Amino acid sequence: MPLICLEGASGVGKSTTAHEIAKLTNAYIIPEVNFLFERPSVESNTWYLERQVERWMMAQDKLKTYDTVILDGDIFHPFSYNWCFNFKIFNQNLELIANFYRKALKEYKIGFPEKYFYLYSDKETIRERKDNDLTRKRRNFEKHLGIVDSYTKYYNSLNEFLPQYVHFVEANKVEENVKMILGNLNSTTNLTTPYSTEFLEEIINWLANNKA
């Protein structure tokens, strides 16, 4: 039973695509942190990281009863997002994040999904979709749109270490997204274990040696 992750820019259609897959198949969606948990008024610099551990644990539990579990947003999001801002936000430098994930991975409290599906579109299309979606307020939307190229660069880098691990989906229509994802759901990658410390170190090394 696969555990997959949908990623991409804010407004590109990740959640809509995930919900459509859940309608058509026996799939369960793990929402992103901000939809699952209420943020405390005083937040430690590991609060968000700890919630990713909880999301991983939820996913492992749901894999017992669902054919597919979908992570709506990356368990390792603190790596990519903070890197896009040169680790100068949230009081979370690369060393802090790396050490947190090293420990959690070694204790089997967190791991990598079997496959990523990265949804992408041009910025004007994403902006139009955001303007037409009255169901959600997207805070800092333009700020997040400004890091799309760096964000995409990070997910491209994962394929350097594990070819075909991230499948890029041009998000034109939801039904096409769904068809592409379901058609590649069980395609194999070189990830031998979700708890690969070697893969984690490849990511950390890349982040340390590349600029957004």
Summary of the structure (lengths in Angstrom):
residues: 212
radius of gyration: 16.3
end to end distance: 34.5
largest distance: 43.8
contacts: 605
relative contact order: 0.19
helix: 49%
strand: 12%
